Amino acid sequence: MDTERLGGGPTVLRILLGAQLRRLREAQGLTREAAGYTIRASESKMSRLELGRVSFKERDVADLLILYGVTDADERDALLSLARQANEPGWWHRYSDLLPSWFQAYVGLEAAASRIRTYEVQFVPGLLQTEDYARAVTTHGIETRSPEEIDRWVSLRMQRQRLLTRASAPSLWAVVDEAALRRTIGGRGVMRGQLEHLIAMAKMPNVTLQLLPFHSGGHPAEGGSFVIFRFADPDLPDVVYLEQLASALYLDKRDDVDRYTEVLDRLSVQAETPDKTAEIIEKILTEV
């Protein structure tokens, strides 16, 4: 169980531990209700535990392992160690007073992903934003935010971007609607800086950027922006993220993931190639 390649993030560690506990339970032919009785948890709580949506108590994991007949010392120690690691706060914990719970999960998944694919309609993807552009987006998003809150939101976004240059950097493949690059955010100076930054970032070996032009007409992503996370560990399913105004959906059922993957594959075919995308951004720069 190589937790190093998971980026050290508790979100994915919880998902991995939950999946392993689910397999152990099913191997014993036990229902969630029966397993939950052992640790004084409801069936719905057991479901959330096995999906990695909530943290684990080490004592509860130990009790479940006894119930599931796991007696091998090494196997028990590995799973209990995983439970301890999964309860450690991620680097974003210091922003927890800002982040809604549904977005904390996103940051954790992003930090642990080996591949991130996204389609964006309205804004430049967060991982490719300049500080000035991010500040403009954050300021206009909720006008009641204080200057201190805005500074911390921007700081969080800039820190998230470090994953693209770390030793175990994920690949980022972004398809961006032309509207996002022509919509002036923060004024002409900010937008020029953002477009120049996109050209530079697209030259990174782990970044693929494609523009979906207006002239491509209709496309299959009628539901709007979304992100697909893939992880190095084969035990972890791909996860689709759909953000709403005050909440988000995380989809990991195979049928749902396959549908969004197919849509993004089709968008990638309709979109301009990376080289052509760079040429178009250069042209947009002359018009800003």
MIVEX-571407 format. One line per field, with one value per atom (N, C-alpha, C, CB): residue number from 1; residue in one letter; x, y, z negated. Coordinates in steps of 0.2 Angstrom, whole numbers. Glycine has a CB too. Layout:
<atoms>
selum = (NUM|...) $
bake = (A|...) $
xx = (X|...) $
yy = (Y|...) $
zz = (Z|...) $
</atoms>
This chain:
<atoms>
selum = (1|1|1|1|2|2|2|2|3|3|3|3|4|4|4|4|5|5|5|5|6|6|6|6|7|7|7|7|8|8|8|8|9|9|9|9|10|10|10|10|11|11|11|11|12|12|12|12|13|13|13|13|14|14|14|14|15|15|15|15|16|16|16|16|17|17|17|17|18|18|18|18|19|19|19|19|20|20|20|20|21|21|21|21|22|22|22|22|23|23|23|23|24|24|24|24|25|25|25|25|26|26|26|26|27|27|27|27|28|28|28|28|29|29|29|29|30|30|30|30|31|31|31|31|32|32|32|32|33|33|33|33|34|34|34|34|35|35|35|35|36|36|36|36|37|37|37|37|38|38|38|38|39|39|39|39|40|40|40|40|41|41|41|41|42|42|42|42|43|43|43|43|44|44|44|44|45|45|45|45|46|46|46|46|47|47|47|47|48|48|48|48|49|49|49|49|50|50|50|50|51|51|51|51|52|52|52|52|53|53|53|53|54|54|54|54|55|55|55|55|56|56|56|56|57|57|57|57|58|58|58|58|59|59|59|59|60|60|60|60|61|61|61|61|62|62|62|62|63|63|63|63|64|64|64|64|65|65|65|65|66|66|66|66|67|67|67|67|68|68|68|68|69|69|69|69|70|70|70|70|71|71|71|71|72|72|72|72|73|73|73|73|74|74|74|74|75|75|75|75|76|76|76|76|77|77|77|77|78|78|78|78|79|79|79|79|80|80|80|80|81|81|81|81|82|82|82|82|83|83|83|83|84|84|84|84|85|85|85|85|86|86|86|86|87|87|87|87|88|88|88|88|89|89|89|89|90|90|90|90|91|91|91|91|92|92|92|92|93|93|93|93|94|94|94|94|95|95|95|95|96|96|96|96|97|97|97|97|98|98|98|98|99|99|99|99|100|100|100|100|101|101|101|101|102|102|102|102|103|103|103|103|104|104|104|104|105|105|105|105|106|106|106|106|107|107|107|107|108|108|108|108|109|109|109|109|110|110|110|110|111|111|111|111|112|112|112|112|113|113|113|113|114|114|114|114|115|115|115|115|116|116|116|116|117|117|117|117|118|118|118|118|119|119|119|119|120|120|120|120|121|121|121|121|122|122|122|122|123|123|123|123|124|124|124|124|125|125|125|125|126|126|126|126|127|127|127|127|128|128|128|128|129|129|129|129|130|130|130|130|131|131|131|131|132|132|132|132|133|133|133|133|134|134|134|134|135|135|135|135|136|136|136|136|137|137|137|137|138|138|138|138|139|139|139|139|140|140|140|140|141|141|141|141|142|142|142|142|143|143|143|143|144|144|144|144|145|145|145|145|146|146|146|146|147|147|147|147|148|148|148|148|149|149|149|149|150|150|150|150|151|151|151|151|152|152|152|152|153|153|153|153|154|154|154|154|155|155|155|155|156|156|156|156|157|157|157|157|158|158|158|158|159|159|159|159|160|160|160|160|161|161|161|161|162|162|162|162|163|163|163|163|164|164|164|164|165|165|165|165|166|166|166|166|167|167|167|167|168|168|168|168|169|169|169|169|170|170|170|170|171|171|171|171|172|172|172|172|173|173|173|173|174|174|174|174|175|175|175|175|176|176|176|176|177|177|177|177|178|178|178|178|179|179|179|179|180|180|180|180|181|181|181|181|182|182|182|182|183|183|183|183|184|184|184|184|185|185|185|185|186|186|186|186|187|187|187|187|188|188|188|188|189|189|189|189|190|190|190|190|191|191|191|191|192|192|192|192|193|193|193|193|194|194|194|194|195|195|195|195|196|196|196|196|197|197|197|197|198|198|198|198|199|199|199|199|200|200|200|200|201|201|201|201|202|202|202|202|203|203|203|203|204|204|204|204|205|205|205|205|206|206|206|206|207|207|207|207|208|208|208|208|209|209|209|209|210|210|210|210|211|211|211|211|212|212|212|212|213|213|213|213|214|214|214|214|215|215|215|215|216|216|216|216|217|217|217|217|218|218|218|218|219|219|219|219|220|220|220|220|221|221|221|221|222|222|222|222|223|223|223|223|224|224|224|224|225|225|225|225|226|226|226|226|227|227|227|227|228|228|228|228|229|229|229|229|230|230|230|230|231|231|231|231|232|232|232|232|233|233|233|233|234|234|234|234|235|235|235|235|236|236|236|236|237|237|237|237|238|238|238|238|239|239|239|239|240|240|240|240|241|241|241|241|242|242|242|242|243|243|243|243|244|244|244|244|245|245|245|245|246|246|246|246|247|247|247|247|248|248|248|248|249|249|249|249|250|250|250|250|251|251|251|251|252|252|252|252|253|253|253|253|254|254|254|254|255|255|255|255|256|256|256|256|257|257|257|257|258|258|258|258|259|259|259|259|260|260|260|260|261|261|261|261|262|262|262|262|263|263|263|263|264|264|264|264|265|265|265|265|266|266|266|266|267|267|267|267|268|268|268|268|269|269|269|269|270|270|270|270|271|271|271|271|272|272|272|272|273|273|273|273|274|274|274|274|275|275|275|275|276|276|276|276|277|277|277|277|278|278|278|278|279|279|279|279|280|280|280|280|281|281|281|281|282|282|282|282|283|283|283|283|284|284|284|284|285|285|285|285|286|286|286|286|287|287|287|287|288|288|288|288) $
bake = (M|M|M|M|D|D|D|D|T|T|T|T|E|E|E|E|R|R|R|R|L|L|L|L|G|G|G|G|G|G|G|G|G|G|G|G|P|P|P|P|T|T|T|T|V|V|V|V|L|L|L|L|R|R|R|R|I|I|I|I|L|L|L|L|L|L|L|L|G|G|G|G|A|A|A|A|Q|Q|Q|Q|L|L|L|L|R|R|R|R|R|R|R|R|L|L|L|L|R|R|R|R|E|E|E|E|A|A|A|A|Q|Q|Q|Q|G|G|G|G|L|L|L|L|T|T|T|T|R|R|R|R|E|E|E|E|A|A|A|A|A|A|A|A|G|G|G|G|Y|Y|Y|Y|T|T|T|T|I|I|I|I|R|R|R|R|A|A|A|A|S|S|S|S|E|E|E|E|S|S|S|S|K|K|K|K|M|M|M|M|S|S|S|S|R|R|R|R|L|L|L|L|E|E|E|E|L|L|L|L|G|G|G|G|R|R|R|R|V|V|V|V|S|S|S|S|F|F|F|F|K|K|K|K|E|E|E|E|R|R|R|R|D|D|D|D|V|V|V|V|A|A|A|A|D|D|D|D|L|L|L|L|L|L|L|L|I|I|I|I|L|L|L|L|Y|Y|Y|Y|G|G|G|G|V|V|V|V|T|T|T|T|D|D|D|D|A|A|A|A|D|D|D|D|E|E|E|E|R|R|R|R|D|D|D|D|A|A|A|A|L|L|L|L|L|L|L|L|S|S|S|S|L|L|L|L|A|A|A|A|R|R|R|R|Q|Q|Q|Q|A|A|A|A|N|N|N|N|E|E|E|E|P|P|P|P|G|G|G|G|W|W|W|W|W|W|W|W|H|H|H|H|R|R|R|R|Y|Y|Y|Y|S|S|S|S|D|D|D|D|L|L|L|L|L|L|L|L|P|P|P|P|S|S|S|S|W|W|W|W|F|F|F|F|Q|Q|Q|Q|A|A|A|A|Y|Y|Y|Y|V|V|V|V|G|G|G|G|L|L|L|L|E|E|E|E|A|A|A|A|A|A|A|A|A|A|A|A|S|S|S|S|R|R|R|R|I|I|I|I|R|R|R|R|T|T|T|T|Y|Y|Y|Y|E|E|E|E|V|V|V|V|Q|Q|Q|Q|F|F|F|F|V|V|V|V|P|P|P|P|G|G|G|G|L|L|L|L|L|L|L|L|Q|Q|Q|Q|T|T|T|T|E|E|E|E|D|D|D|D|Y|Y|Y|Y|A|A|A|A|R|R|R|R|A|A|A|A|V|V|V|V|T|T|T|T|T|T|T|T|H|H|H|H|G|G|G|G|I|I|I|I|E|E|E|E|T|T|T|T|R|R|R|R|S|S|S|S|P|P|P|P|E|E|E|E|E|E|E|E|I|I|I|I|D|D|D|D|R|R|R|R|W|W|W|W|V|V|V|V|S|S|S|S|L|L|L|L|R|R|R|R|M|M|M|M|Q|Q|Q|Q|R|R|R|R|Q|Q|Q|Q|R|R|R|R|L|L|L|L|L|L|L|L|T|T|T|T|R|R|R|R|A|A|A|A|S|S|S|S|A|A|A|A|P|P|P|P|S|S|S|S|L|L|L|L|W|W|W|W|A|A|A|A|V|V|V|V|V|V|V|V|D|D|D|D|E|E|E|E|A|A|A|A|A|A|A|A|L|L|L|L|R|R|R|R|R|R|R|R|T|T|T|T|I|I|I|I|G|G|G|G|G|G|G|G|R|R|R|R|G|G|G|G|V|V|V|V|M|M|M|M|R|R|R|R|G|G|G|G|Q|Q|Q|Q|L|L|L|L|E|E|E|E|H|H|H|H|L|L|L|L|I|I|I|I|A|A|A|A|M|M|M|M|A|A|A|A|K|K|K|K|M|M|M|M|P|P|P|P|N|N|N|N|V|V|V|V|T|T|T|T|L|L|L|L|Q|Q|Q|Q|L|L|L|L|L|L|L|L|P|P|P|P|F|F|F|F|H|H|H|H|S|S|S|S|G|G|G|G|G|G|G|G|H|H|H|H|P|P|P|P|A|A|A|A|E|E|E|E|G|G|G|G|G|G|G|G|S|S|S|S|F|F|F|F|V|V|V|V|I|I|I|I|F|F|F|F|R|R|R|R|F|F|F|F|A|A|A|A|D|D|D|D|P|P|P|P|D|D|D|D|L|L|L|L|P|P|P|P|D|D|D|D|V|V|V|V|V|V|V|V|Y|Y|Y|Y|L|L|L|L|E|E|E|E|Q|Q|Q|Q|L|L|L|L|A|A|A|A|S|S|S|S|A|A|A|A|L|L|L|L|Y|Y|Y|Y|L|L|L|L|D|D|D|D|K|K|K|K|R|R|R|R|D|D|D|D|D|D|D|D|V|V|V|V|D|D|D|D|R|R|R|R|Y|Y|Y|Y|T|T|T|T|E|E|E|E|V|V|V|V|L|L|L|L|D|D|D|D|R|R|R|R|L|L|L|L|S|S|S|S|V|V|V|V|Q|Q|Q|Q|A|A|A|A|E|E|E|E|T|T|T|T|P|P|P|P|D|D|D|D|K|K|K|K|T|T|T|T|A|A|A|A|E|E|E|E|I|I|I|I|I|I|I|I|E|E|E|E|K|K|K|K|I|I|I|I|L|L|L|L|T|T|T|T|E|E|E|E|V|V|V|V) $
xx = (4|0|4|-5|6|10|7|14|6|3|7|1|13|17|14|24|13|11|4|11|0|-6|-6|-11|0|1|0|-4|-1|-2|-8|4|-13|-19|-24|-22|-27|-32|-38|-34|-40|-46|-46|-48|-40|-40|-38|-34|-34|-33|-39|-28|-44|-50|-54|-55|-54|-57|-54|-57|-48|-44|-46|-37|-46|-47|-54|-46|-59|-66|-67|-70|-64|-65|-62|-61|-57|-54|-59|-47|-61|-66|-72|-68|-75|-81|-79|-83|-74|-72|-72|-66|-69|-68|-75|-64|-80|-86|-90|-90|-90|-93|-91|-93|-84|-81|-84|-74|-86|-89|-97|-88|-100|-107|-111|-109|-108|-111|-114|-106|-120|-123|-120|-131|-121|-119|-122|-120|-128|-132|-129|-139|-127|-124|-117|-123|-113|-107|-107|-103|-112|-113|-115|-118|-118|-120|-114|-125|-109|-103|-100|-98|-100|-97|-102|-92|-108|-113|-114|-111|-115|-116|-122|-109|-125|-131|-129|-135|-133|-132|-129|-138|-132|-130|-123|-135|-122|-115|-110|-114|-111|-107|-106|-110|-111|-110|-106|-117|-106|-102|-94|-104|-94|-87|-84|-87|-88|-85|-84|-90|-87|-86|-80|-92|-78|-72|-75|-67|-81|-84|-83|-91|-82|-81|-75|-87|-72|-66|-67|-62|-62|-63|-60|-59|-63|-60|-56|-65|-49|-45|-48|-38|-51|-55|-60|-58|-64|-69|-66|-73|-61|-57|-55|-52|-52|-50|-55|-46|-61|-67|-70|-72|-70|-72|-67|-73|-61|-56|-57|-49|-59|-60|-67|-61|-72|-78|-77|-83|-72|-71|-66|-69|-64|-59|-52|-62|-50|-43|-39|-43|-35|-31|-24|-32|-22|-15|-12|-13|-7|-4|-2|2|2|4|-2|9|-7|-13|-16|-17|-17|-21|-17|-22|-10|-6|-6|2|-6|-6|-13|-5|-18|-25|-26|-30|-23|-24|-19|-22|-13|-9|-12|-2|-15|-19|-24|-22|-28|-33|-30|-37|-24|-21|-19|-15|-16|-14|-20|-10|-26|-32|-35|-37|-33|-36|-32|-37|-26|-21|-24|-14|-24|-26|-22|-27|-25|-21|-18|-26|-14|-11|-16|-6|-22|-27|-31|-32|-29|-33|-34|-30|-28|-28|-33|-21|-36|-41|-48|-39|-49|-55|-61|-54|-59|-64|-67|-61|-63|-65|-69|-60|-67|-69|-75|-64|-80|-86|-84|-92|-87|-85|-85|-90|-90|-90|-84|-96|-81|-75|-68|-75|-68|-62|-61|-63|-66|-65|-62|-72|-64|-61|-54|-65|-51|-44|-40|-43|-43|-40|-39|-44|-45|-44|-39|-51|-39|-35|-27|-36|-26|-19|-17|-19|-21|-19|-20|-23|-23|-24|-18|-29|-18|-12|-14|-10|-20|-22|-29|-23|-29|-34|-37|-33|-43|-46|-52|-48|-52|-57|-60|-55|-66|-69|-72|-75|-70|-72|-75|-66|-81|-85|-84|-92|-84|-84|-77|-89|-73|-67|-61|-67|-55|-49|-48|-42|-46|-46|-42|-43|-44|-41|-33|-44|-31|-24|-20|-23|-23|-19|-20|-22|-23|-25|-19|-31|-18|-13|-16|-11|-12|-14|-19|-8|-17|-22|-29|-19|-29|-35|-39|-33|-35|-39|-42|-34|-38|-41|-47|-36|-47|-53|-59|-51|-58|-63|-66|-61|-62|-64|-67|-58|-65|-68|-75|-64|-76|-83|-87|-82|-85|-89|-94|-85|-91|-95|-93|-94|-96|-94|-94|-99|-97|-96|-90|-102|-86|-79|-75|-76|-72|-67|-61|-66|-57|-50|-46|-46|-46|-42|-45|-43|-51|-54|-52|-62|-52|-50|-43|-51|-38|-31|-30|-27|-34|-33|-36|-37|-41|-44|-39|-51|-36|-31|-25|-29|-23|-17|-18|-15|-24|-26|-25|-33|-28|-28|-20|-32|-16|-9|-6|-6|-7|-4|-6|-6|-13|-15|-11|-23|-9|-6|1|-5|4|11|11|13|5|5|8|-2|7|9|16|6|20|28|31|30|27|30|33|25|37|41|36|45|30|25|19|23|21|16|11|19|4|-1|-1|-8|-4|-5|-12|-5|-12|-18|-20|-17|-26|-28|-35|-30|-34|-40|-43|-38|-49|-53|-56|-57|-55|-58|-62|-52|-68|-72|-69|-79|-70|-67|-70|-69|-76|-79|-75|-86|-72|-68|-62|-66|-60|-53|-55|-49|-61|-63|-67|-67|-69|-72|-67|-77|-67|-62|-64|-62|-59|-60|-54|-59|-56|-51|-48|-46|-51|-48|-43|-44|-41|-37|-30|-36|-27|-20|-20|-18|-25|-26|-27|-31|-31|-33|-27|-39|-23|-17|-12|-14|-11|-7|-9|-6|-15|-18|-17|-26|-18|-17|-10|-20|-5|2|4|6|1|2|0|-1|-6|-9|-4|-16|-1|3|10|5|12|18|16|20|11|9|8|3|5|4|10|0|16|22|25|27|22|24|23|21|27|26|20|32|17|12|5|13|5|-1|-3|0|-9|-12|-18|-14|-18|-23|-26|-20|-33|-36|-42|-39|-43|-48|-54|-46|-60|-66|-69|-71|-68|-70|-77|-66|-79|-86|-89|-87|-84|-87|-88|-82|-86|-87|-94|-83|-98|-106|-107|-108|-113|-115|-110|-122|-111|-106|-110|-99|-107|-110|-110|-107|-106|-106|-111|-99|-117|-123|-124|-129|-121|-122|-117|-122|-112|-108|-101|-111|-97|-91|-91|-87|-85|-84|-77|-89|-75|-68|-68|-64|-63|-63|-56|-63|-56|-49|-48|-50|-42|-39|-33|-37|-33|-28|-23|-31|-17|-12|-14|-5|-17|-19|-25|-20|-24|-29|-35|-27|-35|-41|-45|-38|-43|-47|-50|-42|-57|-61|-60|-68|-61|-61|-67|-61|-66|-71|-73|-69|-79|-81|-84|-87|-82|-84|-88|-77|-94|-99|-100|-105|-98|-99|-106|-93|-109|-116|-115|-122|-120|-119|-117|-125|-120|-119|-117|-124|-115|-114|-110|-121|-109|-106|-108|-98|-107|-108|-102|-114|-101|-95|-98|-90|-96|-99|-93|-102|-94|-89|-92|-85|-98|-101|-98|-109|-97|-93|-97|-92|-104|-108|-108|-115|-108|-108|-101|-109|-96|-89|-88|-83|-90|-89|-93|-92|-99|-102|-99|-109|-96|-92|-86|-91|-83|-76|-77|-73|-83|-85|-86|-91|-89|-91|-84|-95|-80|-73|-69|-70|-69|-66|-69|-67|-75|-78|-76|-86|-76|-74|-67|-75|-63|-56|-55|-52|-59|-59|-62|-63|-67|-70|-65|-77|-62|-58|-51|-55|-48|-42|-37|-41|-32|-26|-22|-21|-18|-14|-10|-9|-7|-3|-7|1|-13|-18|-21|-23|-22|-24|-19|-25|-13|-8|-8|-1|-9|-10|-16|-10|-21|-27|-27|-34|-24|-23|-18|-20|-13|-9|-13|-3|-18|-22|-27|-26|-29|-34|-30|-37|-24|-19|-19|-12|-19|-18|-25|-16|-30|-37|-39|-42|-35|-37|-34|-34) $
yy = (-6|0|6|0|9|15|21|14|24|30|36|31|36|41|44|40|39|41|44|35|44|47|55|44|57|64|66|68|61|62|66|67|66|70|65|72|68|63|61|67|65|64|57|69|56|50|44|51|46|40|38|43|42|40|36|46|38|34|27|38|27|20|16|21|18|14|12|18|17|15|9|21|10|4|-2|6|-2|-9|-12|-8|-7|-10|-12|-4|-9|-12|-19|-7|-20|-26|-32|-26|-30|-35|-36|-32|-31|-33|-37|-26|-36|-40|-47|-36|-48|-54|-59|-54|-55|-59|-60|-55|-57|-57|-53|-64|-48|-43|-37|-41|-35|-29|-23|-29|-17|-11|-10|-5|-12|-11|-16|-13|-22|-26|-24|-33|-22|-19|-13|-17|-8|-2|-3|2|-9|-10|-11|-17|-14|-15|-9|-19|-4|2|8|5|6|11|16|14|14|18|16|19|21|19|17|26|14|11|17|8|23|29|31|35|31|32|28|33|21|16|17|9|19|21|27|23|32|38|36|43|31|29|25|25|21|17|21|11|26|31|36|34|36|40|47|40|48|55|58|55|54|56|53|55|56|53|47|58|43|37|38|31|34|33|27|33|27|22|16|23|17|12|8|14|12|9|5|15|7|3|-4|7|-3|-9|-14|-8|-12|-16|-19|-12|-15|-18|-24|-13|-23|-28|-34|-25|-34|-40|-43|-38|-39|-42|-45|-36|-42|-45|-51|-39|-52|-58|-57|-64|-50|-49|-50|-41|-55|-57|-56|-64|-56|-55|-48|-55|-48|-42|-37|-44|-39|-34|-31|-38|-35|-32|-27|-37|-29|-24|-18|-28|-19|-13|-8|-15|-11|-7|-3|-11|-6|-3|2|-8|1|6|12|2|10|16|20|13|17|21|25|16|23|26|32|22|32|37|43|35|41|45|49|42|45|48|54|43|53|58|64|55|64|70|76|68|82|87|88|94|90|92|99|91|101|107|113|108|112|117|117|115|114|114|121|109|125|132|136|135|134|138|135|138|131|127|132|122|138|143|146|148|146|149|144|152|138|133|129|128|129|125|118|126|114|107|103|103|105|102|103|103|109|111|108|118|107|104|97|103|94|87|88|84|93|95|96|101|100|102|95|107|91|85|80|81|80|76|78|75|85|88|87|96|87|86|79|88|74|67|65|63|68|65|65|70|60|59|62|51|63|66|70|61|76|80|83|87|81|83|88|77|94|98|102|103|104|108|114|104|120|126|131|130|134|138|145|136|147|154|157|155|154|156|152|157|155|151|146|155|140|135|137|128|136|139|137|136|131|129|133|122|137|141|148|138|150|158|161|158|168|172|174|178|177|180|186|182|190|196|193|201|189|186|183|181|179|175|180|170|186|191|194|196|195|198|194|200|187|182|182|175|181|181|187|180|193|199|200|205|198|198|193|198|187|181|183|175|185|187|194|182|199|206|208|211|203|205|202|202|199|197|203|192|202|207|206|206|212|211|206|218|204|199|192|199|191|185|184|185|189|189|187|196|190|188|181|192|178|171|166|170|168|164|164|167|170|170|166|178|167|163|155|165|153|146|144|145|148|146|146|151|150|150|144|157|142|136|130|136|130|124|123|125|128|128|125|135|124|121|114|122|111|104|102|101|108|107|107|112|109|109|105|116|101|97|91|94|87|81|76|77|75|70|73|65|78|83|79|88|80|77|80|78|76|79|83|74|89|93|94|100|92|93|97|85|103|107|109|114|109|111|118|106|123|130|133|134|135|138|145|139|146|153|159|154|158|164|165|162|160|161|166|155|165|169|176|165|177|183|188|182|185|188|192|184|199|202|202|210|200|199|203|192|208|213|218|208|219|225|222|230|226|224|221|229|225|223|216|228|215|208|203|208|204|199|198|202|203|202|197|209|199|195|188|198|187|180|176|180|179|176|174|180|179|177|171|184|171|166|159|167|159|153|150|154|155|153|149|159|152|150|143|155|143|136|131|137|132|127|124|130|127|124|119|130|119|114|107|115|102|95|92|91|93|90|94|89|99|103|103|111|101|101|106|94|111|116|116|123|116|116|121|109|125|130|127|137|128|126|132|122|133|139|140|140|146|148|144|155|144|141|134|143|130|123|122|120|127|126|122|122|118|115|109|112|107|102|98|105|92|88|90|81|95|97|102|100|101|105|107|103|103|104|109|98|111|116|113|120|116|114|108|120|104|99|97|93|93|90|83|94|79|72|71|68|68|66|58|67|57|50|49|48|44|43|37|41|37|32|25|34|25|19|16|20|10|6|5|0|5|4|10|2|16|22|23|28|24|25|33|24|34|41|44|41|51|55|61|57|62|68|73|66|79|85|90|88|91|96|101|92|107|113|116|118|118|121|128|117|132|139|138|143|134|133|126|136|122|115|111|111|105|101|94|102|91|84|80|82|74|70|64|69|62|56|51|57|45|40|33|38|33|27|26|27|20|19|22|11|21|23|31|21|34|42|44|44|41|43|42|39|36|34|40|27|42|47|53|48|56|62|61|65|55|54|54|48|51|51|59|47|63|69|73|73|72|76|74|75|67|65|68|57|69|72|79|71|83|90|91|93|86|87|86|81|82|81|88|75|91|97|103|98|103|109|109|108|115|116|112|124|110|107|112|105|109|113|119|109|117|122|127|118|125|130|134|127|132|135|141|131|139|145|150|142|149|154|158|150|155|159|164|154|161|165|171|161|170|176|181|173|178|183|187|179|183|187|192|182|191|196|202|193|202|208|212|206|209|212|215|207|213|215|222|210) $
zz = (0|0|0|-6|6|7|6|13|0|-1|1|-8|3|5|12|5|16|23|23|28|17|17|15|12|15|13|6|17|2|-6|-8|-8|-3|-5|-8|1|-14|-18|-14|-24|-9|-5|-2|0|2|6|1|11|-4|-9|-12|-14|-13|-16|-11|-18|-5|1|1|7|1|2|-4|2|-10|-16|-16|-23|-14|-14|-9|-12|-3|2|-1|8|-4|-7|-12|-10|-17|-22|-19|-27|-13|-10|-7|-4|-4|-1|-6|3|-12|-18|-20|-23|-21|-23|-18|-24|-12|-7|-7|0|-8|-8|-14|-8|-19|-25|-24|-31|-19|-17|-22|-18|-25|-30|-26|-35|-29|-27|-30|-28|-27|-31|-37|-26|-38|-44|-50|-43|-48|-53|-55|-50|-50|-52|-56|-45|-54|-58|-65|-55|-66|-73|-78|-73|-75|-79|-81|-74|-77|-79|-81|-73|-82|-84|-79|-91|-72|-67|-63|-62|-60|-56|-49|-55|-45|-39|-34|-35|-35|-31|-33|-31|-39|-41|-39|-49|-39|-36|-28|-37|-25|-18|-17|-15|-21|-20|-22|-25|-27|-28|-23|-35|-20|-14|-8|-13|-7|-1|-3|0|-9|-11|-12|-6|-13|-14|-21|-12|-26|-33|-35|-37|-41|-44|-48|-48|-49|-53|-60|-49|-65|-71|-71|-77|-73|-73|-77|-76|-82|-86|-82|-93|-78|-74|-69|-71|-66|-61|-64|-58|-70|-73|-75|-80|-77|-78|-72|-82|-67|-60|-58|-55|-59|-56|-60|-57|-67|-70|-68|-78|-66|-64|-57|-63|-53|-46|-46|-42|-52|-52|-50|-48|-50|-48|-55|-46|-55|-61|-59|-63|-53|-51|-54|-44|-58|-61|-56|-66|-51|-46|-42|-41|-40|-37|-41|-34|-48|-52|-53|-59|-54|-55|-49|-57|-43|-37|-37|-31|-38|-38|-44|-38|-50|-55|-54|-62|-51|-49|-44|-47|-39|-34|-37|-29|-42|-46|-49|-51|-52|-56|-51|-60|-45|-40|-37|-34|-36|-33|-38|-32|-44|-49|-50|-55|-47|-47|-42|-45|-45|-41|-34|-45|-29|-23|-24|-17|-19|-19|-19|-13|-16|-15|-22|-10|-27|-33|-36|-38|-35|-38|-34|-38|-29|-25|-27|-18|-31|-32|-34|-38|-37|-39|-33|-44|-28|-21|-17|-17|-17|-12|-14|-11|-10|-12|-12|-7|-16|-16|-9|-21|-5|2|6|5|5|9|6|10|-1|-4|-1|-11|1|4|11|5|15|21|21|24|16|15|14|10|10|8|14|3|18|24|29|27|30|34|33|35|26|24|25|16|25|25|32|21|37|44|48|47|52|57|63|57|65|71|70|77|72|71|78|66|80|86|84|91|88|86|93|81|92|97|94|101|96|93|98|90|96|100|99|99|92|90|89|85|85|83|85|75|85|86|80|86|81|76|70|78|64|58|58|52|60|60|65|61|69|74|74|81|68|67|64|63|67|63|57|68|53|46|47|42|52|53|56|58|60|63|58|69|54|48|43|44|42|37|40|36|47|50|50|57|51|51|44|53|39|32|30|27|32|30|32|32|39|42|40|49|37|36|30|34|24|19|16|13|18|16|9|20|5|-3|-6|-6|-2|-5|-7|0|-13|-15|-11|-23|-12|-8|-11|-9|-17|-20|-18|-28|-17|-14|-7|-15|-3|4|4|7|0|0|-1|-5|-6|-8|-2|-14|1|7|12|9|14|19|17|21|11|8|9|1|7|8|15|5|20|27|29|31|27|29|27|27|20|17|21|10|23|26|33|28|36|42|42|46|36|35|37|28|37|39|46|38|50|57|58|61|53|54|49|53|45|40|43|34|40|42|45|37|42|44|47|39|52|54|59|59|58|62|69|59|74|80|80|86|83|84|91|80|93|99|99|103|102|101|108|97|109|114|112|118|115|113|118|110|117|122|123|119|130|132|128|139|126|122|116|120|113|106|108|103|114|116|118|120|121|123|118|130|113|108|103|103|104|100|92|103|89|81|78|79|74|71|75|68|81|85|90|81|95|101|99|106|94|92|88|87|84|81|86|76|91|96|100|100|102|106|102|108|96|92|91|85|91|91|97|89|103|109|110|115|108|109|105|107|99|94|97|87|100|103|108|106|112|118|115|122|109|106|103|101|99|96|100|91|106|111|114|117|113|115|110|116|104|99|102|92|101|103|100|102|95|91|92|84|96|97|105|95|106|113|113|115|117|117|124|115|124|131|130|133|135|136|140|138|137|141|144|136|150|154|155|160|155|157|163|157|168|174|174|180|169|168|167|163|166|165|159|171|159|153|151|154|145|142|137|140|135|130|123|131|121|114|112|112|114|113|105|116|101|94|91|90|94|92|90|86|86|84|79|80|80|75|75|78|70|70|69|64|72|70|67|77|62|58|59|51|61|61|56|68|53|48|50|41|47|49|46|46|40|37|41|30|43|47|43|50|36|32|31|25|34|33|40|31|40|46|48|45|54|57|54|65|53|50|54|42|55|59|54|64|55|51|54|48|52|55|49|57|51|46|47|46|42|42|38|39|38|35|27|35|24|17|14|13|19|17|23|16|23|28|28|28|34|35|36|40|33|34|37|28|43|46|47|53|45|46|48|39|50|53|60|53|62|68|74|69|74|80|80|79|74|74|77|67|74|76|84|72|86|93|98|95|95|99|100|96|94|94|98|87|97|101|109|99|111|118|120|119|116|118|119|113|114|114|120|108|122|128|134|128|134|140|141|140|135|135|137|128|135|137|145|134|148|155|158|157|156|159|157|156|152|150|155|143|155|159|156|159|159|157|152|163|148|144|147|139|153|157|160|163|162|165|160|169|154|148|146|142|146|144|150|144|156|161|160|168|158|157|151|156|146|140|142|134|146|148|152|152|156|160|155|165|150|145|141|140|140|136|140|136|147|151|151|158|149|149|142|151|137|130|129|124) $
</atoms>
